[in-house]
Amino acid sequence: MTMAANDKMMLAWRLDGLGGALRFERVPVPTPRPGSVLVRIEASTLMSYMKPYVEGRLPAYQAPAGAFTPGGNGVGVIEAVGRDVWHLAPGRRVVVSALFQSPELVADPARILLGVTAFGGESASIQADWPDGTLAEYALLPAAAVTPVDGLDDVDGVRLAALSRFVVPYGGLVRGRLAAGETVIVNGATGAYGAAAVLLAQAMGAGRVVAAGRNHAKLQTVAQLAGGAVATVALSGDRNADIEALRAAADGAADMALDMISGTDAGSTLATLNALRREGRLVLMGGVSDDLSLPYLQLMLSGLEVIGNFMHPPDAYRMVMTLVRAGRLDLSLFTPRVYPLTDLTPAMAEAATADSLQFIVMR
């Protein structure tokens, strides 16, 4: 953390590495440096896996070396800016993206999740420069990690925090080249990002959305939130039966599918693949740990695309907010559970069990 030159202090959560001590303490407010913005945090959304992350039970994550402030996406107001920041100014409201990619014009720019993890290679150097997240009263961030909130002055910070649910599936729908009028299947529609994907696909102009998952009641809830314009398929685990049901719900076959499932069984993923029309696209964004066995000849003969995608493009928050301003996307469909910044421990416990239509916010 870059410390302030003055004596101004703030409250922040500090973690001594994954599995280390977690402390709530007073620390100096960071000093802006070139290319940075100092943001007074209004609301910080909590990851569902925050508790096992803090406890060091997620070995794939690469946290900053030494003590750091965890926390990813958030909402706040710019307090100060450093040199080489031209469009952003103090007093401007912004949303904070945990995903930060190097702005250097190289073939494969490194990226990190601020306050969460690096991904090896050069990303460790980025993380060393920007170790801290949003679980503090103030956060020093790269200017490229914040997006101005324009035209949504009547929406409070807690409600705006729901945007973080939509930017992730936005990345997958854009990567899959969803076009107006197309039919899209969302596999894993009862999960947090899957439910958001159903609503978002509809907002982005899909002609038909098929919400697929194993929980019939939750699927009906998601369809009801979407205004009844969503077909649902309660998957049985019988691949042939599921293919038939998905194709029927898609009125023959789907143009693309967004796969948001997690776990070890990719059977529903393969069923979804088989419900695509010729030259259809399947975007993988879930967390399946087992390998996926793909039918080589079927992919070749039908011209199918299987696309892996992680997170979202840099302009995702800006584009999703255009849908909110246009009245096509309603942030109030997700229910916030709000905790004061002091109560991180109970908030982490609730985040692990929260319903897919809820999100946990630290205020």
C-alpha positions as CSV (number, residue, x, y, z in Angstrom):
1,M,0.0,0.0,0.0
2,T,1.3,3.4,-0.9
3,M,1.1,5.5,2.3
4,A,-0.1,9.0,2.6
5,A,2.3,11.9,3.1
6,N,-0.1,13.4,5.7
7,D,-1.6,12.0,8.8
8,K,-5.0,11.2,7.4
9,M,-6.1,7.7,8.5
10,M,-8.7,5.2,7.5
11,L,-10.1,1.8,8.6
12,A,-9.3,-1.2,6.4
13,W,-9.2,-5.0,6.5
14,R,-5.7,-6.3,6.3
15,L,-4.9,-10.0,5.5
16,D,-1.4,-11.5,6.2
17,G,-1.5,-13.7,3.2
18,L,-4.0,-16.5,2.5
19,G,-4.6,-18.4,5.6
20,G,-2.9,-15.7,7.7
21,A,-4.3,-13.3,10.3
22,L,-7.2,-11.0,9.2
23,R,-7.3,-7.7,11.0
24,F,-9.5,-4.6,11.0
25,E,-7.2,-1.7,11.7
26,R,-6.4,2.0,11.2
27,V,-3.9,2.6,8.4
28,P,-2.8,5.7,6.5
29,V,-4.9,6.8,3.5
30,P,-2.9,6.0,0.4
31,T,-1.3,8.8,-1.6
32,P,-2.3,9.0,-5.3
33,R,0.5,8.3,-7.7
34,P,0.7,8.7,-11.5
35,G,-2.1,6.8,-13.3
36,S,-4.1,6.2,-10.1
37,V,-7.3,7.4,-8.5
38,L,-8.1,7.4,-4.8
39,V,-11.7,6.2,-4.3
40,R,-13.8,6.7,-1.2
41,I,-15.6,3.3,-1.1
42,E,-19.4,3.4,-0.7
43,A,-20.1,-0.3,-1.2
44,S,-17.9,-3.4,-1.8
45,T,-19.5,-6.6,-3.1
46,L,-18.3,-9.8,-1.4
47,M,-17.2,-12.9,-3.3
48,S,-19.3,-16.0,-2.4
49,Y,-16.0,-17.8,-1.7
50,M,-14.5,-15.1,0.4
51,K,-14.3,-17.3,3.6
52,P,-12.3,-20.2,2.1
53,Y,-10.2,-17.7,0.2
54,V,-9.2,-15.8,3.4
55,E,-8.6,-19.1,5.2
56,G,-6.2,-20.3,2.4
57,R,-8.3,-23.2,1.3
58,L,-8.2,-22.2,-2.4
59,P,-4.7,-23.1,-3.5
60,A,-5.2,-21.9,-7.1
61,Y,-5.3,-18.3,-5.9
62,Q,-2.1,-16.2,-5.9
63,A,-2.5,-13.4,-3.3
64,P,-0.1,-10.5,-2.9
65,A,3.1,-11.1,-0.9
66,G,2.8,-9.7,2.6
67,A,-0.2,-8.0,4.2
68,F,-2.8,-6.6,1.8
69,T,-6.4,-5.3,1.7
70,P,-8.7,-7.9,0.1
71,G,-11.9,-7.2,-1.8
72,G,-12.8,-6.9,-5.5
73,N,-15.6,-5.0,-7.1
74,G,-17.1,-1.9,-5.5
75,V,-18.8,1.5,-5.9
76,G,-17.4,4.8,-4.7
77,V,-16.5,8.5,-5.3
78,I,-13.1,9.7,-6.5
79,E,-11.4,11.6,-3.7
80,A,-8.2,12.5,-5.6
81,V,-6.3,11.6,-8.7
82,G,-2.6,11.3,-9.6
83,R,-0.7,12.7,-12.6
84,D,-1.5,11.2,-16.0
85,V,-5.2,11.0,-15.3
86,W,-7.1,13.2,-17.6
87,H,-10.8,12.3,-17.8
88,L,-11.5,11.4,-14.1
89,A,-11.7,14.0,-11.4
90,P,-12.5,14.3,-7.7
91,G,-16.2,14.1,-6.9
92,R,-17.0,11.7,-9.8
93,R,-18.9,8.6,-8.9
94,V,-17.4,5.3,-10.2
95,V,-17.7,1.6,-10.2
96,V,-14.6,-0.4,-9.4
97,S,-13.7,-3.5,-11.4
98,A,-11.5,-6.1,-9.8
99,L,-10.3,-7.2,-13.2
100,F,-7.3,-5.0,-14.3
101,Q,-5.3,-5.7,-17.4
102,S,-2.0,-4.1,-18.3
103,P,-2.6,-1.2,-20.7
104,E,0.6,-1.8,-22.5
105,L,0.2,-2.6,-26.2
106,V,1.7,-6.1,-26.2
107,A,0.4,-9.3,-27.7
108,D,-0.6,-10.9,-24.4
109,P,-1.1,-8.3,-21.7
110,A,-1.1,-9.7,-18.1
111,R,-4.1,-9.2,-15.8
112,I,-5.0,-9.6,-12.2
113,L,-8.0,-9.4,-9.9
114,L,-7.3,-6.5,-7.7
115,G,-7.3,-7.5,-4.0
116,V,-7.8,-11.2,-5.0
117,T,-5.3,-13.0,-7.2
118,A,-2.6,-12.9,-9.9
119,F,-2.4,-15.4,-12.7
120,G,1.3,-16.1,-12.9
121,G,4.1,-14.6,-15.1
122,E,4.1,-10.9,-15.5
123,S,0.8,-10.6,-13.5
124,A,2.8,-11.0,-10.3
125,S,4.6,-7.7,-11.1
126,I,1.3,-6.0,-11.6
127,Q,0.0,-7.3,-8.3
128,A,3.1,-6.1,-6.5
129,D,2.3,-2.6,-7.7
130,W,-1.5,-2.9,-7.0
131,P,-2.0,-5.3,-4.1
132,D,-5.0,-3.8,-2.5
133,G,-8.7,-4.2,-2.9
134,T,-11.9,-2.5,-1.7
135,L,-12.5,-3.6,1.8
136,A,-11.4,-0.3,3.3
137,E,-12.8,3.2,3.6
138,Y,-10.5,4.3,0.7
139,A,-8.8,2.4,-2.1
140,L,-6.0,3.4,-4.4
141,L,-6.6,2.0,-7.8
142,P,-5.4,2.1,-11.4
143,A,-7.4,4.7,-13.3
144,A,-8.2,2.0,-15.9
145,A,-10.0,-0.1,-13.2
146,V,-12.8,2.4,-12.6
147,T,-15.7,3.4,-14.8
148,P,-17.7,6.6,-14.3
149,V,-21.3,6.2,-13.3
150,D,-23.2,8.6,-15.5
151,G,-26.9,9.2,-15.6
152,L,-27.7,6.9,-12.6
153,D,-27.6,9.6,-9.9
154,D,-30.8,8.2,-8.3
155,V,-29.4,4.8,-7.8
156,D,-27.6,4.3,-4.5
157,G,-24.2,2.6,-4.1
158,V,-25.6,-0.6,-2.6
159,R,-28.0,-1.0,-5.6
160,L,-25.2,-0.2,-8.1
161,A,-23.1,-3.0,-6.5
162,A,-25.4,-5.4,-8.3
163,L,-23.7,-4.5,-11.5
164,S,-20.9,-6.9,-10.6
165,R,-23.3,-9.8,-11.1
166,F,-24.0,-8.7,-14.7
167,V,-20.5,-7.8,-16.1
168,V,-19.3,-11.4,-15.9
169,P,-22.0,-13.0,-18.0
170,Y,-21.8,-9.9,-20.3
171,G,-18.3,-11.0,-21.1
172,G,-19.5,-14.4,-22.1
173,L,-22.4,-13.2,-24.2
174,V,-20.2,-10.7,-26.0
175,R,-17.5,-13.4,-26.6
176,G,-20.2,-15.6,-28.0
177,R,-21.3,-12.8,-30.4
178,L,-24.9,-12.8,-29.3
179,A,-26.9,-11.0,-31.9
180,A,-30.4,-9.5,-31.7
181,G,-33.1,-12.1,-32.2
182,E,-30.9,-15.2,-31.6
183,T,-31.8,-18.0,-29.3
184,V,-29.5,-18.6,-26.4
185,I,-29.3,-21.4,-23.8
186,V,-28.0,-20.5,-20.3
187,N,-26.8,-23.7,-18.6
188,G,-26.5,-23.2,-14.9
189,A,-29.3,-20.6,-14.8
190,T,-30.0,-21.2,-11.2
191,G,-26.6,-19.9,-10.1
192,A,-25.7,-16.3,-9.3
193,Y,-24.1,-15.5,-12.6
194,G,-26.4,-17.8,-14.5
195,A,-29.5,-16.1,-13.3
196,A,-28.0,-12.7,-14.2
197,A,-27.1,-14.1,-17.6
198,V,-30.7,-15.0,-18.4
199,L,-31.9,-11.4,-17.6
200,L,-28.9,-9.9,-19.4
201,A,-29.4,-12.0,-22.6
202,Q,-33.0,-10.8,-22.7
203,A,-31.8,-7.2,-22.2
204,M,-29.3,-7.5,-25.0
205,G,-31.9,-8.5,-27.5
206,A,-32.0,-12.3,-27.5
207,G,-35.1,-13.5,-29.3
208,R,-35.5,-16.5,-27.0
209,V,-33.7,-17.4,-23.8
210,V,-33.7,-21.0,-22.5
211,A,-32.8,-21.2,-18.8
212,A,-31.5,-24.7,-17.9
213,G,-30.6,-26.1,-14.6
214,R,-31.5,-28.9,-12.1
215,N,-33.7,-27.0,-9.7
216,H,-37.2,-26.6,-11.3
217,A,-38.5,-24.1,-8.6
218,K,-35.5,-21.8,-9.0
219,L,-35.8,-21.9,-12.8
220,Q,-39.4,-20.8,-12.5
221,T,-38.4,-17.9,-10.2
222,V,-35.8,-16.7,-12.7
223,A,-38.3,-17.0,-15.6
224,Q,-40.8,-15.0,-13.5
225,L,-38.3,-12.3,-12.9
226,A,-37.7,-12.1,-16.6
227,G,-41.4,-11.4,-17.2
228,G,-42.4,-14.9,-18.4
229,A,-40.5,-14.5,-21.7
230,V,-38.0,-17.2,-20.8
231,A,-38.4,-21.0,-21.5
232,T,-37.1,-23.3,-18.7
233,V,-35.6,-26.8,-18.9
234,A,-35.2,-28.8,-15.7
235,L,-32.3,-31.1,-16.5
236,S,-32.7,-34.7,-15.6
237,G,-29.1,-36.0,-16.1
238,D,-30.2,-38.2,-18.9
239,R,-28.3,-36.7,-21.7
240,N,-30.5,-37.7,-24.6
241,A,-33.6,-36.6,-22.8
242,D,-32.0,-33.3,-21.9
243,I,-30.9,-32.7,-25.5
244,E,-34.4,-33.3,-26.7
245,A,-35.9,-31.0,-24.0
246,L,-33.4,-28.2,-24.7
247,R,-34.0,-28.4,-28.5
248,A,-37.8,-28.3,-27.9
249,A,-37.4,-25.2,-25.6
250,A,-35.2,-23.6,-28.3
251,D,-37.8,-24.2,-31.0
252,G,-35.5,-26.7,-32.8
253,A,-32.0,-25.6,-31.9
254,A,-30.1,-22.7,-30.3
255,D,-27.7,-20.2,-31.9
256,M,-25.4,-20.1,-28.9
257,A,-25.1,-21.3,-25.3
258,L,-23.5,-19.8,-22.2
259,D,-22.3,-22.5,-19.8
260,M,-22.1,-21.3,-16.2
261,I,-22.0,-24.6,-14.2
262,S,-19.6,-25.7,-11.6
263,G,-18.6,-29.0,-10.0
264,T,-17.2,-32.1,-11.7
265,D,-19.9,-33.4,-14.1
266,A,-19.9,-31.8,-17.5
267,G,-22.8,-33.9,-18.8
268,S,-25.2,-31.0,-19.0
269,T,-22.5,-29.1,-20.9
270,L,-22.4,-31.8,-23.6
271,A,-26.2,-31.9,-23.7
272,T,-26.2,-28.1,-24.3
273,L,-23.6,-28.5,-27.1
274,N,-25.8,-31.0,-28.8
275,A,-28.7,-28.6,-28.7
276,L,-26.9,-26.0,-30.9
277,R,-27.7,-25.5,-34.6
278,R,-25.1,-25.9,-37.2
279,E,-22.3,-23.3,-36.6
280,G,-23.6,-22.6,-33.1
281,R,-21.3,-21.3,-30.3
282,L,-20.8,-22.7,-26.8
283,V,-19.1,-20.3,-24.4
284,L,-17.6,-21.9,-21.3
285,M,-17.5,-19.7,-18.2
286,G,-18.2,-22.1,-15.3
287,G,-16.0,-24.0,-12.9
288,V,-16.0,-27.6,-13.9
289,S,-12.9,-29.3,-12.6
290,D,-13.0,-32.4,-14.9
291,D,-11.8,-32.5,-18.5
292,L,-14.4,-32.1,-21.2
293,S,-14.5,-34.8,-23.8
294,L,-15.5,-33.2,-27.1
295,P,-16.8,-35.0,-30.2
296,Y,-14.2,-34.2,-32.8
297,L,-16.2,-35.2,-36.0
298,Q,-19.4,-33.5,-34.8
299,L,-17.6,-30.2,-34.1
300,M,-15.9,-30.4,-37.5
301,L,-18.9,-31.4,-39.6
302,S,-21.3,-29.0,-37.9
303,G,-18.9,-26.1,-37.7
304,L,-19.5,-25.8,-33.9
305,E,-17.4,-23.4,-31.8
306,V,-16.4,-24.1,-28.2
307,I,-15.0,-20.9,-26.7
308,G,-13.4,-20.5,-23.3
309,N,-13.9,-17.1,-21.7
310,F,-12.8,-15.6,-18.4
311,M,-14.4,-12.5,-17.0
312,H,-15.2,-9.5,-19.2
313,P,-13.8,-6.8,-21.5
314,P,-12.7,-3.5,-20.0
315,D,-15.8,-1.6,-21.1
316,A,-18.3,-4.1,-19.6
317,Y,-19.4,-1.9,-16.7
318,R,-20.0,1.0,-19.1
319,M,-22.0,-1.1,-21.5
320,V,-24.1,-2.8,-18.8
321,M,-25.0,0.6,-17.4
322,T,-26.3,1.7,-20.8
323,L,-28.8,-1.2,-20.5
324,V,-29.8,0.0,-17.0
325,R,-30.3,3.6,-18.2
326,A,-32.4,2.4,-21.1
327,G,-34.7,0.6,-18.8
328,R,-33.8,-2.8,-20.3
329,L,-32.1,-4.1,-17.1
330,D,-33.5,-3.8,-13.6
331,L,-30.9,-3.9,-10.8
332,S,-33.6,-4.2,-8.2
333,L,-34.3,-7.8,-9.2
334,F,-31.3,-8.8,-7.1
335,T,-31.6,-8.4,-3.3
336,P,-28.7,-6.9,-1.4
337,R,-27.8,-8.1,2.1
338,V,-25.9,-5.2,3.6
339,Y,-23.3,-5.3,6.4
340,P,-21.2,-2.5,7.9
341,L,-17.5,-2.7,7.0
342,T,-16.8,-3.9,10.6
343,D,-18.8,-7.1,10.2
344,L,-16.7,-9.0,7.6
345,T,-16.8,-12.3,9.5
346,P,-20.6,-12.8,9.5
347,A,-20.8,-11.3,6.0
348,M,-18.4,-14.0,4.7
349,A,-20.5,-16.7,6.3
350,E,-23.6,-15.5,4.6
351,A,-21.9,-15.0,1.3
352,A,-21.2,-18.7,1.2
353,T,-24.9,-19.6,1.5
354,A,-26.7,-16.7,-0.1
355,D,-29.4,-17.4,-2.6
356,S,-28.5,-16.8,-6.3
357,L,-30.7,-13.7,-6.4
358,Q,-29.0,-12.1,-3.4
359,F,-25.6,-10.4,-3.1
360,I,-23.6,-9.4,0.0
361,V,-22.5,-5.8,0.2
362,M,-20.1,-4.3,2.7
363,R,-21.0,-0.6,3.3
